Amino acid sequence: MQAIRTIVKPNERRQVTVDLPVDFLADSVEVIVLPYQQTNTPYAEVISPLTDEQKLLMAFPVATDDDLLFISEKRQHLNQ
């Protein structure tokens, strides 16, 4: 799935325009309009607070199978 997140201001007629890149291939799109509030909190944390495990995973560009196994083993150890 392709997704575009952009912040735009409505024009004088209270309309917004979203310019799609040439490589965005879709016959139709879903548009969700939310009021924008500038914040220092990362967007993912605004939606829902991140767990420590999620924060750890987000620090890595890619979580390898070994990383996921390590996390799973630690989780099992803590749950004993």
mmCIF file of the N, C-alpha and C atoms, coordinates in Angstrom:
data_MODEL
# 
_entry.id   MODEL 
# 
loop_
_atom_site.group_PDB 
_atom_site.id 
_atom_site.type_symbol 
_atom_site.label_atom_id 
_atom_site.label_alt_id 
_atom_site.label_comp_id 
_atom_site.label_asym_id 
_atom_site.label_entity_id 
_atom_site.label_seq_id 
_atom_site.pdbx_PDB_ins_code 
_atom_site.Cartn_x 
_atom_site.Cartn_y 
_atom_site.Cartn_z 
_atom_site.occupancy 
_atom_site.B_iso_or_equiv 
_atom_site.pdbx_formal_charge 
_atom_site.auth_seq_id 
_atom_site.auth_comp_id 
_atom_site.auth_asym_id 
_atom_site.auth_atom_id 
_atom_site.pdbx_PDB_model_num 
ATOM 1   N N  . MET A 1 1  ? 0.846   -1.177  0.000   1.00 0.00 ? 1  MET A N  1 
ATOM 2   C CA . MET A 1 1  ? 0.000   0.000   0.000   1.00 0.00 ? 1  MET A CA 1 
ATOM 3   C C  . MET A 1 1  ? 0.884   1.229   0.000   1.00 0.00 ? 1  MET A C  1 
ATOM 4   N N  . GLN A 1 2  ? 0.570   2.174   -0.822  1.00 0.00 ? 2  GLN A N  1 
ATOM 5   C CA . GLN A 1 2  ? 1.255   3.456   -0.832  1.00 0.00 ? 2  GLN A CA 1 
ATOM 6   C C  . GLN A 1 2  ? 0.474   4.433   0.037   1.00 0.00 ? 2  GLN A C  1 
ATOM 7   N N  . ALA A 1 3  ? 1.194   5.303   0.721   1.00 0.00 ? 3  ALA A N  1 
ATOM 8   C CA . ALA A 1 3  ? 0.545   6.314   1.548   1.00 0.00 ? 3  ALA A CA 1 
ATOM 9   C C  . ALA A 1 3  ? 1.325   7.615   1.431   1.00 0.00 ? 3  ALA A C  1 
ATOM 10  N N  . ILE A 1 4  ? 0.615   8.700   1.456   1.00 0.00 ? 4  ILE A N  1 
ATOM 11  C CA . ILE A 1 4  ? 1.227   10.029  1.424   1.00 0.00 ? 4  ILE A CA 1 
ATOM 12  C C  . ILE A 1 4  ? 0.683   10.810  2.610   1.00 0.00 ? 4  ILE A C  1 
ATOM 13  N N  . ARG A 1 5  ? 1.578   11.386  3.361   1.00 0.00 ? 5  ARG A N  1 
ATOM 14  C CA . ARG A 1 5  ? 1.161   12.261  4.458   1.00 0.00 ? 5  ARG A CA 1 
ATOM 15  C C  . ARG A 1 5  ? 1.696   13.640  4.150   1.00 0.00 ? 5  ARG A C  1 
ATOM 16  N N  . THR A 1 6  ? 0.817   14.605  4.120   1.00 0.00 ? 6  THR A N  1 
ATOM 17  C CA . THR A 1 6  ? 1.221   15.968  3.828   1.00 0.00 ? 6  THR A CA 1 
ATOM 18  C C  . THR A 1 6  ? 0.373   16.924  4.647   1.00 0.00 ? 6  THR A C  1 
ATOM 19  N N  . ILE A 1 7  ? 0.951   18.062  4.974   1.00 0.00 ? 7  ILE A N  1 
ATOM 20  C CA . ILE A 1 7  ? 0.227   19.108  5.709   1.00 0.00 ? 7  ILE A CA 1 
ATOM 21  C C  . ILE A 1 7  ? -0.077  20.219  4.715   1.00 0.00 ? 7  ILE A C  1 
ATOM 22  N N  . VAL A 1 8  ? -1.342  20.547  4.585   1.00 0.00 ? 8  VAL A N  1 
ATOM 23  C CA . VAL A 1 8  ? -1.749  21.616  3.665   1.00 0.00 ? 8  VAL A CA 1 
ATOM 24  C C  . VAL A 1 8  ? -2.691  22.569  4.376   1.00 0.00 ? 8  VAL A C  1 
ATOM 25  N N  . LYS A 1 9  ? -2.728  23.793  3.872   1.00 0.00 ? 9  LYS A N  1 
ATOM 26  C CA . LYS A 1 9  ? -3.668  24.785  4.410   1.00 0.00 ? 9  LYS A CA 1 
ATOM 27  C C  . LYS A 1 9  ? -4.814  24.948  3.419   1.00 0.00 ? 9  LYS A C  1 
ATOM 28  N N  . PRO A 1 10 ? -6.037  25.033  3.931   1.00 0.00 ? 10 PRO A N  1 
ATOM 29  C CA . PRO A 1 10 ? -7.168  25.261  3.030   1.00 0.00 ? 10 PRO A CA 1 
ATOM 30  C C  . PRO A 1 10 ? -7.034  26.620  2.340   1.00 0.00 ? 10 PRO A C  1 
ATOM 31  N N  . ASN A 1 11 ? -7.527  26.697  1.100   1.00 0.00 ? 11 ASN A N  1 
ATOM 32  C CA . ASN A 1 11 ? -7.524  27.989  0.408   1.00 0.00 ? 11 ASN A CA 1 
ATOM 33  C C  . ASN A 1 11 ? -8.682  28.841  0.908   1.00 0.00 ? 11 ASN A C  1 
ATOM 34  N N  . GLU A 1 12 ? -8.884  29.975  0.277   1.00 0.00 ? 12 GLU A N  1 
ATOM 35  C CA . GLU A 1 12 ? -9.926  30.908  0.738   1.00 0.00 ? 12 GLU A CA 1 
ATOM 36  C C  . GLU A 1 12 ? -11.335 30.335  0.615   1.00 0.00 ? 12 GLU A C  1 
ATOM 37  N N  . ARG A 1 13 ? -11.518 29.312  -0.201  1.00 0.00 ? 13 ARG A N  1 
ATOM 38  C CA . ARG A 1 13 ? -12.818 28.649  -0.343  1.00 0.00 ? 13 ARG A CA 1 
ATOM 39  C C  . ARG A 1 13 ? -12.914 27.411  0.543   1.00 0.00 ? 13 ARG A C  1 
ATOM 40  N N  . ARG A 1 14 ? -11.950 27.251  1.483   1.00 0.00 ? 14 ARG A N  1 
ATOM 41  C CA . ARG A 1 14 ? -11.913 26.125  2.423   1.00 0.00 ? 14 ARG A CA 1 
ATOM 42  C C  . ARG A 1 14 ? -11.729 24.800  1.699   1.00 0.00 ? 14 ARG A C  1 
ATOM 43  N N  . GLN A 1 15 ? -10.945 24.804  0.623   1.00 0.00 ? 15 GLN A N  1 
ATOM 44  C CA . GLN A 1 15 ? -10.652 23.601  -0.141  1.00 0.00 ? 15 GLN A CA 1 
ATOM 45  C C  . GLN A 1 15 ? -9.167  23.282  -0.008  1.00 0.00 ? 15 GLN A C  1 
ATOM 46  N N  . VAL A 1 16 ? -8.840  22.000  -0.138  1.00 0.00 ? 16 VAL A N  1 
ATOM 47  C CA . VAL A 1 16 ? -7.444  21.568  -0.143  1.00 0.00 ? 16 VAL A CA 1 
ATOM 48  C C  . VAL A 1 16 ? -7.179  20.759  -1.407  1.00 0.00 ? 16 VAL A C  1 
ATOM 49  N N  . THR A 1 17 ? -5.932  20.803  -1.845  1.00 0.00 ? 17 THR A N  1 
ATOM 50  C CA . THR A 1 17 ? -5.501  20.043  -3.012  1.00 0.00 ? 17 THR A CA 1 
ATOM 51  C C  . THR A 1 17 ? -4.305  19.200  -2.610  1.00 0.00 ? 17 THR A C  1 
ATOM 52  N N  . VAL A 1 18 ? -4.334  17.949  -3.002  1.00 0.00 ? 18 VAL A N  1 
ATOM 53  C CA . VAL A 1 18 ? -3.214  17.049  -2.740  1.00 0.00 ? 18 VAL A CA 1 
ATOM 54  C C  . VAL A 1 18 ? -2.632  16.653  -4.090  1.00 0.00 ? 18 VAL A C  1 
ATOM 55  N N  . ASP A 1 19 ? -1.365  16.998  -4.318  1.00 0.00 ? 19 ASP A N  1 
ATOM 56  C CA . ASP A 1 19 ? -0.681  16.618  -5.549  1.00 0.00 ? 19 ASP A CA 1 
ATOM 57  C C  . ASP A 1 19 ? -0.062  15.239  -5.365  1.00 0.00 ? 19 ASP A C  1 
ATOM 58  N N  . LEU A 1 20 ? -0.428  14.319  -6.247  1.00 0.00 ? 20 LEU A N  1 
ATOM 59  C CA . LEU A 1 20 ? 0.090   12.960  -6.176  1.00 0.00 ? 20 LEU A CA 1 
ATOM 60  C C  . LEU A 1 20 ? 1.329   12.825  -7.057  1.00 0.00 ? 20 LEU A C  1 
ATOM 61  N N  . PRO A 1 21 ? 2.339   12.103  -6.576  1.00 0.00 ? 21 PRO A N  1 
ATOM 62  C CA . PRO A 1 21 ? 3.514   11.882  -7.417  1.00 0.00 ? 21 PRO A CA 1 
ATOM 63  C C  . PRO A 1 21 ? 3.165   11.039  -8.635  1.00 0.00 ? 21 PRO A C  1 
ATOM 64  N N  . VAL A 1 22 ? 3.976   11.150  -9.669  1.00 0.00 ? 22 VAL A N  1 
ATOM 65  C CA . VAL A 1 22 ? 3.731   10.423  -10.917 1.00 0.00 ? 22 VAL A CA 1 
ATOM 66  C C  . VAL A 1 22 ? 3.684   8.922   -10.683 1.00 0.00 ? 22 VAL A C  1 
ATOM 67  N N  . ASP A 1 23 ? 4.509   8.421   -9.759  1.00 0.00 ? 23 ASP A N  1 
ATOM 68  C CA . ASP A 1 23 ? 4.565   6.975   -9.536  1.00 0.00 ? 23 ASP A CA 1 
ATOM 69  C C  . ASP A 1 23 ? 3.490   6.468   -8.572  1.00 0.00 ? 23 ASP A C  1 
ATOM 70  N N  . PHE A 1 24 ? 2.584   7.331   -8.151  1.00 0.00 ? 24 PHE A N  1 
ATOM 71  C CA . PHE A 1 24 ? 1.472   6.916   -7.290  1.00 0.00 ? 24 PHE A CA 1 
ATOM 72  C C  . PHE A 1 24 ? 0.364   6.405   -8.202  1.00 0.00 ? 24 PHE A C  1 
ATOM 73  N N  . LEU A 1 25 ? 0.264   5.095   -8.317  1.00 0.00 ? 25 LEU A N  1 
ATOM 74  C CA . LEU A 1 25 ? -0.678  4.489   -9.254  1.00 0.00 ? 25 LEU A CA 1 
ATOM 75  C C  . LEU A 1 25 ? -1.918  3.991   -8.526  1.00 0.00 ? 25 LEU A C  1 
ATOM 76  N N  . ALA A 1 26 ? -3.018  4.659   -8.768  1.00 0.00 ? 26 ALA A N  1 
ATOM 77  C CA . ALA A 1 26 ? -4.289  4.253   -8.163  1.00 0.00 ? 26 ALA A CA 1 
ATOM 78  C C  . ALA A 1 26 ? -5.425  4.843   -8.991  1.00 0.00 ? 26 ALA A C  1 
ATOM 79  N N  . ASP A 1 27 ? -6.485  4.073   -9.126  1.00 0.00 ? 27 ASP A N  1 
ATOM 80  C CA . ASP A 1 27 ? -7.662  4.569   -9.841  1.00 0.00 ? 27 ASP A CA 1 
ATOM 81  C C  . ASP A 1 27 ? -8.501  5.493   -8.972  1.00 0.00 ? 27 ASP A C  1 
ATOM 82  N N  . SER A 1 28 ? -8.438  5.262   -7.641  1.00 0.00 ? 28 SER A N  1 
ATOM 83  C CA . SER A 1 28 ? -9.134  6.136   -6.695  1.00 0.00 ? 28 SER A CA 1 
ATOM 84  C C  . SER A 1 28 ? -8.325  6.137   -5.400  1.00 0.00 ? 28 SER A C  1 
ATOM 85  N N  . VAL A 1 29 ? -8.565  7.113   -4.566  1.00 0.00 ? 29 VAL A N  1 
ATOM 86  C CA . VAL A 1 29 ? -7.838  7.243   -3.307  1.00 0.00 ? 29 VAL A CA 1 
ATOM 87  C C  . VAL A 1 29 ? -8.812  7.522   -2.173  1.00 0.00 ? 29 VAL A C  1 
ATOM 88  N N  . GLU A 1 30 ? -8.380  7.207   -0.967  1.00 0.00 ? 30 GLU A N  1 
ATOM 89  C CA . GLU A 1 30 ? -9.157  7.526   0.232   1.00 0.00 ? 30 GLU A CA 1 
ATOM 90  C C  . GLU A 1 30 ? -8.501  8.733   0.884   1.00 0.00 ? 30 GLU A C  1 
ATOM 91  N N  . VAL A 1 31 ? -9.280  9.723   1.215   1.00 0.00 ? 31 VAL A N  1 
ATOM 92  C CA . VAL A 1 31 ? -8.763  10.941  1.825   1.00 0.00 ? 31 VAL A CA 1 
ATOM 93  C C  . VAL A 1 31 ? -9.366  11.078  3.218   1.00 0.00 ? 31 VAL A C  1 
ATOM 94  N N  . ILE A 1 32 ? -8.513  11.238  4.200   1.00 0.00 ? 32 ILE A N  1 
ATOM 95  C CA . ILE A 1 32 ? -8.957  11.469  5.575   1.00 0.00 ? 32 ILE A CA 1 
ATOM 96  C C  . ILE A 1 32 ? -8.419  12.833  5.988   1.00 0.00 ? 32 ILE A C  1 
ATOM 97  N N  . VAL A 1 33 ? -9.291  13.715  6.424   1.00 0.00 ? 33 VAL A N  1 
ATOM 98  C CA . VAL A 1 33 ? -8.886  15.072  6.785   1.00 0.00 ? 33 VAL A CA 1 
ATOM 99  C C  . VAL A 1 33 ? -8.959  15.213  8.297   1.00 0.00 ? 33 VAL A C  1 
ATOM 100 N N  . LEU A 1 34 ? -7.849  15.569  8.897   1.00 0.00 ? 34 LEU A N  1 
ATOM 101 C CA . LEU A 1 34 ? -7.750  15.773  10.337  1.00 0.00 ? 34 LEU A CA 1 
ATOM 102 C C  . LEU A 1 34 ? -7.218  17.163  10.614  1.00 0.00 ? 34 LEU A C  1 
ATOM 103 N N  . PRO A 1 35 ? -7.662  17.806  11.679  1.00 0.00 ? 35 PRO A N  1 
ATOM 104 C CA . PRO A 1 35 ? -7.054  19.090  12.027  1.00 0.00 ? 35 PRO A CA 1 
ATOM 105 C C  . PRO A 1 35 ? -5.592  18.871  12.410  1.00 0.00 ? 35 PRO A C  1 
ATOM 106 N N  . TYR A 1 36 ? -4.732  19.755  11.961  1.00 0.00 ? 36 TYR A N  1 
ATOM 107 C CA . TYR A 1 36 ? -3.303  19.622  12.236  1.00 0.00 ? 36 TYR A CA 1 
ATOM 108 C C  . TYR A 1 36 ? -2.933  20.473  13.435  1.00 0.00 ? 36 TYR A C  1 
ATOM 109 N N  . GLN A 1 37 ? -2.245  19.853  14.374  1.00 0.00 ? 37 GLN A N  1 
ATOM 110 C CA . GLN A 1 37 ? -1.712  20.571  15.529  1.00 0.00 ? 37 GLN A CA 1 
ATOM 111 C C  . GLN A 1 37 ? -0.235  20.267  15.593  1.00 0.00 ? 37 GLN A C  1 
ATOM 112 N N  . GLN A 1 38 ? 0.576   21.316  15.428  1.00 0.00 ? 38 GLN A N  1 
ATOM 113 C CA . GLN A 1 38 ? 2.014   21.106  15.474  1.00 0.00 ? 38 GLN A CA 1 
ATOM 114 C C  . GLN A 1 38 ? 2.411   20.696  16.887  1.00 0.00 ? 38 GLN A C  1 
ATOM 115 N N  . THR A 1 39 ? 3.240   19.658  16.968  1.00 0.00 ? 39 THR A N  1 
ATOM 116 C CA . THR A 1 39 ? 3.648   19.127  18.256  1.00 0.00 ? 39 THR A CA 1 
ATOM 117 C C  . THR A 1 39 ? 5.054   18.560  18.125  1.00 0.00 ? 39 THR A C  1 
ATOM 118 N N  . ASN A 1 40 ? 5.726   18.433  19.218  1.00 0.00 ? 40 ASN A N  1 
ATOM 119 C CA . ASN A 1 40 ? 7.046   17.825  19.213  1.00 0.00 ? 40 ASN A CA 1 
ATOM 120 C C  . ASN A 1 40 ? 6.957   16.319  19.400  1.00 0.00 ? 40 ASN A C  1 
ATOM 121 N N  . THR A 1 41 ? 5.770   15.814  19.660  1.00 0.00 ? 41 THR A N  1 
ATOM 122 C CA . THR A 1 41 ? 5.570   14.383  19.855  1.00 0.00 ? 41 THR A CA 1 
ATOM 123 C C  . THR A 1 41 ? 5.551   13.695  18.495  1.00 0.00 ? 41 THR A C  1 
ATOM 124 N N  . PRO A 1 42 ? 6.324   12.617  18.310  1.00 0.00 ? 42 PRO A N  1 
ATOM 125 C CA . PRO A 1 42 ? 6.271   11.892  17.035  1.00 0.00 ? 42 PRO A CA 1 
ATOM 126 C C  . PRO A 1 42 ? 4.854   11.452  16.708  1.00 0.00 ? 42 PRO A C  1 
ATOM 127 N N  . TYR A 1 43 ? 4.510   11.465  15.428  1.00 0.00 ? 43 TYR A N  1 
ATOM 128 C CA . TYR A 1 43 ? 3.152   11.159  14.973  1.00 0.00 ? 43 TYR A CA 1 
ATOM 129 C C  . TYR A 1 43 ? 2.664   9.810   15.496  1.00 0.00 ? 43 TYR A C  1 
ATOM 130 N N  . ALA A 1 44 ? 3.521   8.798   15.487  1.00 0.00 ? 44 ALA A N  1 
ATOM 131 C CA . ALA A 1 44 ? 3.114   7.474   15.951  1.00 0.00 ? 44 ALA A CA 1 
ATOM 132 C C  . ALA A 1 44 ? 2.677   7.499   17.409  1.00 0.00 ? 44 ALA A C  1 
ATOM 133 N N  . GLU A 1 45 ? 3.294   8.350   18.224  1.00 0.00 ? 45 GLU A N  1 
ATOM 134 C CA . GLU A 1 45 ? 2.929   8.411   19.638  1.00 0.00 ? 45 GLU A CA 1 
ATOM 135 C C  . GLU A 1 45 ? 1.642   9.188   19.864  1.00 0.00 ? 45 GLU A C  1 
ATOM 136 N N  . VAL A 1 46 ? 1.273   10.050  18.921  1.00 0.00 ? 46 VAL A N  1 
ATOM 137 C CA . VAL A 1 46 ? 0.004   10.766  19.032  1.00 0.00 ? 46 VAL A CA 1 
ATOM 138 C C  . VAL A 1 46 ? -1.144  9.783   18.848  1.00 0.00 ? 46 VAL A C  1 
ATOM 139 N N  . ILE A 1 47 ? -0.976  8.851   17.919  1.00 0.00 ? 47 ILE A N  1 
ATOM 140 C CA . ILE A 1 47 ? -2.025  7.864   17.643  1.00 0.00 ? 47 ILE A CA 1 
ATOM 141 C C  . ILE A 1 47 ? -2.199  6.932   18.836  1.00 0.00 ? 47 ILE A C  1 
ATOM 142 N N  . SER A 1 48 ? -1.098  6.386   19.324  1.00 0.00 ? 48 SER A N  1 
ATOM 143 C CA . SER A 1 48 ? -1.156  5.534   20.504  1.00 0.00 ? 48 SER A CA 1 
ATOM 144 C C  . SER A 1 48 ? 0.237   5.517   21.129  1.00 0.00 ? 48 SER A C  1 
ATOM 145 N N  . PRO A 1 49 ? 0.305   5.513   22.452  1.00 0.00 ? 49 PRO A N  1 
ATOM 146 C CA . PRO A 1 49 ? 1.613   5.487   23.091  1.00 0.00 ? 49 PRO A CA 1 
ATOM 147 C C  . PRO A 1 49 ? 2.387   4.232   22.684  1.00 0.00 ? 49 PRO A C  1 
ATOM 148 N N  . LEU A 1 50 ? 3.681   4.398   22.457  1.00 0.00 ? 50 LEU A N  1 
ATOM 149 C CA . LEU A 1 50 ? 4.508   3.275   22.049  1.00 0.00 ? 50 LEU A CA 1 
ATOM 150 C C  . LEU A 1 50 ? 5.003   2.510   23.264  1.00 0.00 ? 50 LEU A C  1 
ATOM 151 N N  . THR A 1 51 ? 5.064   1.200   23.116  1.00 0.00 ? 51 THR A N  1 
ATOM 152 C CA . THR A 1 51 ? 5.653   0.372   24.166  1.00 0.00 ? 51 THR A CA 1 
ATOM 153 C C  . THR A 1 51 ? 7.170   0.482   24.054  1.00 0.00 ? 51 THR A C  1 
ATOM 154 N N  . ASP A 1 52 ? 7.868   0.048   25.090  1.00 0.00 ? 52 ASP A N  1 
ATOM 155 C CA . ASP A 1 52 ? 9.326   0.073   25.044  1.00 0.00 ? 52 ASP A CA 1 
ATOM 156 C C  . ASP A 1 52 ? 9.846   -0.787  23.896  1.00 0.00 ? 52 ASP A C  1 
ATOM 157 N N  . GLU A 1 53 ? 9.198   -1.911  23.655  1.00 0.00 ? 53 GLU A N  1 
ATOM 158 C CA . GLU A 1 53 ? 9.607   -2.794  22.560  1.00 0.00 ? 53 GLU A CA 1 
ATOM 159 C C  . GLU A 1 53 ? 9.443   -2.100  21.210  1.00 0.00 ? 53 GLU A C  1 
ATOM 160 N N  . GLN A 1 54 ? 8.345   -1.385  21.013  1.00 0.00 ? 54 GLN A N  1 
ATOM 161 C CA . GLN A 1 54 ? 8.125   -0.670  19.760  1.00 0.00 ? 54 GLN A CA 1 
ATOM 162 C C  . GLN A 1 54 ? 9.165   0.429   19.573  1.00 0.00 ? 54 GLN A C  1 
ATOM 163 N N  . LYS A 1 55 ? 9.493   1.144   20.652  1.00 0.00 ? 55 LYS A N  1 
ATOM 164 C CA . LYS A 1 55 ? 10.520  2.183   20.557  1.00 0.00 ? 55 LYS A CA 1 
ATOM 165 C C  . LYS A 1 55 ? 11.867  1.578   20.176  1.00 0.00 ? 55 LYS A C  1 
ATOM 166 N N  . LEU A 1 56 ? 12.182  0.412   20.739  1.00 0.00 ? 56 LEU A N  1 
ATOM 167 C CA . LEU A 1 56 ? 13.422  -0.266  20.408  1.00 0.00 ? 56 LEU A CA 1 
ATOM 168 C C  . LEU A 1 56 ? 13.440  -0.646  18.929  1.00 0.00 ? 56 LEU A C  1 
ATOM 169 N N  . LEU A 1 57 ? 12.341  -1.214  18.437  1.00 0.00 ? 57 LEU A N  1 
ATOM 170 C CA . LEU A 1 57 ? 12.280  -1.620  17.044  1.00 0.00 ? 57 LEU A CA 1 
ATOM 171 C C  . LEU A 1 57 ? 12.344  -0.429  16.091  1.00 0.00 ? 57 LEU A C  1 
ATOM 172 N N  . MET A 1 58 ? 11.756  0.685   16.477  1.00 0.00 ? 58 MET A N  1 
ATOM 173 C CA . MET A 1 58 ? 11.787  1.867   15.615  1.00 0.00 ? 58 MET A CA 1 
ATOM 174 C C  . MET A 1 58 ? 13.182  2.472   15.531  1.00 0.00 ? 58 MET A C  1 
ATOM 175 N N  . ALA A 1 59 ? 14.035  2.175   16.483  1.00 0.00 ? 59 ALA A N  1 
ATOM 176 C CA . ALA A 1 59 ? 15.401  2.695   16.466  1.00 0.00 ? 59 ALA A CA 1 
ATOM 177 C C  . ALA A 1 59 ? 16.243  1.998   15.403  1.00 0.00 ? 59 ALA A C  1 
ATOM 178 N N  . PHE A 1 60 ? 15.826  0.808   14.956  1.00 0.00 ? 60 PHE A N  1 
ATOM 179 C CA . PHE A 1 60 ? 16.545  0.057   13.942  1.00 0.00 ? 60 PHE A CA 1 
ATOM 180 C C  . PHE A 1 60 ? 15.920  0.333   12.582  1.00 0.00 ? 60 PHE A C  1 
ATOM 181 N N  . PRO A 1 61 ? 16.750  0.536   11.537  1.00 0.00 ? 61 PRO A N  1 
ATOM 182 C CA . PRO A 1 61 ? 16.168  0.726   10.207  1.00 0.00 ? 61 PRO A CA 1 
ATOM 183 C C  . PRO A 1 61 ? 15.388  -0.505  9.755   1.00 0.00 ? 61 PRO A C  1 
ATOM 184 N N  . VAL A 1 62 ? 15.907  -1.692  10.082  1.00 0.00 ? 62 VAL A N  1 
ATOM 185 C CA . VAL A 1 62 ? 15.233  -2.939  9.745   1.00 0.00 ? 62 VAL A CA 1 
ATOM 186 C C  . VAL A 1 62 ? 15.461  -3.913  10.891  1.00 0.00 ? 62 VAL A C  1 
ATOM 187 N N  . ALA A 1 63 ? 14.412  -4.545  11.352  1.00 0.00 ? 63 ALA A N  1 
ATOM 188 C CA . ALA A 1 63 ? 14.557  -5.564  12.390  1.00 0.00 ? 63 ALA A CA 1 
ATOM 189 C C  . ALA A 1 63 ? 14.787  -6.902  11.696  1.00 0.00 ? 63 ALA A C  1 
ATOM 190 N N  . THR A 1 64 ? 15.943  -7.497  11.958  1.00 0.00 ? 64 THR A N  1 
ATOM 191 C CA . THR A 1 64 ? 16.271  -8.781  11.339  1.00 0.00 ? 64 THR A CA 1 
ATOM 192 C C  . THR A 1 64 ? 15.573  -9.898  12.099  1.00 0.00 ? 64 THR A C  1 
ATOM 193 N N  . ASP A 1 65 ? 15.597  -11.096 11.541  1.00 0.00 ? 65 ASP A N  1 
ATOM 194 C CA . ASP A 1 65 ? 15.034  -12.258 12.227  1.00 0.00 ? 65 ASP A CA 1 
ATOM 195 C C  . ASP A 1 65 ? 15.741  -12.491 13.555  1.00 0.00 ? 65 ASP A C  1 
ATOM 196 N N  . ASP A 1 66 ? 17.065  -12.264 13.590  1.00 0.00 ? 66 ASP A N  1 
ATOM 197 C CA . ASP A 1 66 ? 17.810  -12.425 14.844  1.00 0.00 ? 66 ASP A CA 1 
ATOM 198 C C  . ASP A 1 66 ? 17.347  -11.420 15.896  1.00 0.00 ? 66 ASP A C  1 
ATOM 199 N N  . ASP A 1 67 ? 17.071  -10.181 15.469  1.00 0.00 ? 67 ASP A N  1 
ATOM 200 C CA . ASP A 1 67 ? 16.573  -9.161  16.397  1.00 0.00 ? 67 ASP A CA 1 
ATOM 201 C C  . ASP A 1 67 ? 15.231  -9.587  16.990  1.00 0.00 ? 67 ASP A C  1 
ATOM 202 N N  . LEU A 1 68 ? 14.340  -10.058 16.129  1.00 0.00 ? 68 LEU A N  1 
ATOM 203 C CA . LEU A 1 68 ? 13.011  -10.466 16.592  1.00 0.00 ? 68 LEU A CA 1 
ATOM 204 C C  . LEU A 1 68 ? 13.094  -11.674 17.518  1.00 0.00 ? 68 LEU A C  1 
ATOM 205 N N  . LEU A 1 69 ? 13.993  -12.603 17.221  1.00 0.00 ? 69 LEU A N  1 
ATOM 206 C CA . LEU A 1 69 ? 14.188  -13.766 18.080  1.00 0.00 ? 69 LEU A CA 1 
ATOM 207 C C  . LEU A 1 69 ? 14.704  -13.333 19.449  1.00 0.00 ? 69 LEU A C  1 
ATOM 208 N N  . PHE A 1 70 ? 15.661  -12.410 19.468  1.00 0.00 ? 70 PHE A N  1 
ATOM 209 C CA . PHE A 1 70 ? 16.212  -11.889 20.720  1.00 0.00 ? 70 PHE A CA 1 
ATOM 210 C C  . PHE A 1 70 ? 15.104  -11.254 21.568  1.00 0.00 ? 70 PHE A C  1 
ATOM 211 N N  . ILE A 1 71 ? 14.282  -10.445 20.947  1.00 0.00 ? 71 ILE A N  1 
ATOM 212 C CA . ILE A 1 71 ? 13.187  -9.776  21.667  1.00 0.00 ? 71 ILE A CA 1 
ATOM 213 C C  . ILE A 1 71 ? 12.199  -10.803 22.201  1.00 0.00 ? 71 ILE A C  1 
ATOM 214 N N  . SER A 1 72 ? 11.870  -11.785 21.378  1.00 0.00 ? 72 SER A N  1 
ATOM 215 C CA . SER A 1 72 ? 10.935  -12.829 21.799  1.00 0.00 ? 72 SER A CA 1 
ATOM 216 C C  . SER A 1 72 ? 11.483  -13.612 22.988  1.00 0.00 ? 72 SER A C  1 
ATOM 217 N N  . GLU A 1 73 ? 12.773  -13.953 22.931  1.00 0.00 ? 73 GLU A N  1 
ATOM 218 C CA . GLU A 1 73 ? 13.394  -14.687 24.044  1.00 0.00 ? 73 GLU A CA 1 
ATOM 219 C C  . GLU A 1 73 ? 13.378  -13.856 25.321  1.00 0.00 ? 73 GLU A C  1 
ATOM 220 N N  . LYS A 1 74 ? 13.675  -12.569 25.223  1.00 0.00 ? 74 LYS A N  1 
ATOM 221 C CA . LYS A 1 74 ? 13.658  -11.695 26.396  1.00 0.00 ? 74 LYS A CA 1 
ATOM 222 C C  . LYS A 1 74 ? 12.257  -11.576 26.968  1.00 0.00 ? 74 LYS A C  1 
ATOM 223 N N  . ARG A 1 75 ? 11.272  -11.478 26.081  1.00 0.00 ? 75 ARG A N  1 
ATOM 224 C CA . ARG A 1 75 ? 9.888   -11.369 26.528  1.00 0.00 ? 75 ARG A CA 1 
ATOM 225 C C  . ARG A 1 75 ? 9.480   -12.642 27.279  1.00 0.00 ? 75 ARG A C  1 
ATOM 226 N N  . GLN A 1 76 ? 9.832   -13.807 26.727  1.00 0.00 ? 76 GLN A N  1 
ATOM 227 C CA . GLN A 1 76 ? 9.497   -15.067 27.387  1.00 0.00 ? 76 GLN A CA 1 
ATOM 228 C C  . GLN A 1 76 ? 10.182  -15.157 28.750  1.00 0.00 ? 76 GLN A C  1 
ATOM 229 N N  . HIS A 1 77 ? 11.429  -14.730 28.811  1.00 0.00 ? 77 HIS A N  1 
ATOM 230 C CA . HIS A 1 77 ? 12.174  -14.753 30.064  1.00 0.00 ? 77 HIS A CA 1 
ATOM 231 C C  . HIS A 1 77 ? 11.485  -13.874 31.133  1.00 0.00 ? 77 HIS A C  1 
ATOM 232 N N  . LEU A 1 78 ? 11.028  -12.696 30.706  1.00 0.00 ? 78 LEU A N  1 
ATOM 233 C CA . LEU A 1 78 ? 10.372  -11.773 31.642  1.00 0.00 ? 78 LEU A CA 1 
ATOM 234 C C  . LEU A 1 78 ? 9.005   -12.280 32.100  1.00 0.00 ? 78 LEU A C  1 
ATOM 235 N N  . ASN A 1 79 ? 8.348   -13.052 31.257  1.00 0.00 ? 79 ASN A N  1 
ATOM 236 C CA . ASN A 1 79 ? 7.016   -13.565 31.597  1.00 0.00 ? 79 ASN A CA 1 
ATOM 237 C C  . ASN A 1 79 ? 7.049   -14.798 32.478  1.00 0.00 ? 79 ASN A C  1 
ATOM 238 N N  . GLN A 1 80 ? 8.236   -15.352 32.772  1.00 0.00 ? 80 GLN A N  1 
ATOM 239 C CA . GLN A 1 80 ? 8.317   -16.550 33.605  1.00 0.00 ? 80 GLN A CA 1 
ATOM 240 C C  . GLN A 1 80 ? 8.131   -16.218 35.068  1.00 0.00 ? 80 GLN A C  1 
# 
